Amino acid sequence: MPTRHDDVRRRDVRAARLFSLAKKIDSTVPWIGFPVGYAVSGILLTVFGYFAMILAR
């Protein structure tokens, strides 16, 4: 059964991979911007989808 330490370790590994990717491609966007961008775009897509359903009635 996974423990809290396993979750923290996985999160650290993902953060390290994103940070190294940002350095590798010489990104000017902060490395935290990758997951935040995906989250924001998902939220916006959901909101606009609901808005489109309301307008379609």
C-alpha positions as CSV (number, residue, x, y, z in Angstrom):
1,M,0.0,0.0,0.0
2,P,1.5,3.4,-1.0
3,T,2.4,5.7,1.9
4,R,2.5,9.4,2.1
5,H,6.3,9.3,1.6
6,D,5.8,7.5,-1.8
7,D,3.5,10.4,-2.9
8,V,6.0,13.0,-1.9
9,R,8.8,11.1,-3.7
10,R,6.7,10.9,-6.9
11,R,5.9,14.6,-6.7
12,D,9.6,15.4,-6.3
13,V,10.6,13.2,-9.2
14,R,7.9,14.9,-11.4
15,A,9.1,18.4,-10.3
16,A,12.7,17.5,-11.1
17,R,11.8,16.2,-14.5
18,L,9.9,19.4,-15.4
19,F,12.7,21.6,-14.1
20,S,15.3,19.7,-16.1
21,L,13.1,19.8,-19.2
22,A,12.7,23.6,-18.8
23,K,16.5,24.0,-18.5
24,K,17.1,21.7,-21.5
25,I,14.9,23.6,-23.9
26,D,16.1,27.0,-22.4
27,S,12.6,28.0,-21.5
28,T,11.9,31.5,-20.3
29,V,8.7,30.3,-18.7
30,P,9.2,29.3,-15.0
31,W,9.2,25.5,-14.7
32,I,6.0,25.6,-12.5
33,G,4.3,27.1,-15.6
34,F,4.0,23.7,-17.3
35,P,1.5,22.0,-14.9
36,V,-0.3,25.3,-14.1
37,G,-0.9,26.0,-17.7
38,Y,-2.5,22.6,-18.2
39,A,-4.7,23.1,-15.2
40,V,-5.8,26.5,-16.2
41,S,-6.5,25.5,-19.8
42,G,-8.6,22.5,-18.5
43,I,-10.6,24.8,-16.3
44,L,-11.2,27.3,-19.1
45,L,-12.2,24.5,-21.5
46,T,-14.7,23.2,-19.0
47,V,-16.2,26.7,-18.3
48,F,-16.5,27.5,-22.0
49,G,-18.1,24.1,-22.6
50,Y,-20.8,24.7,-20.0
51,F,-21.3,28.2,-21.4
52,A,-21.8,26.7,-24.9
53,M,-24.3,24.2,-23.6
54,I,-26.3,27.0,-22.0
55,L,-26.3,29.0,-25.3
56,A,-27.3,26.0,-27.3
57,R,-30.6,25.7,-25.4
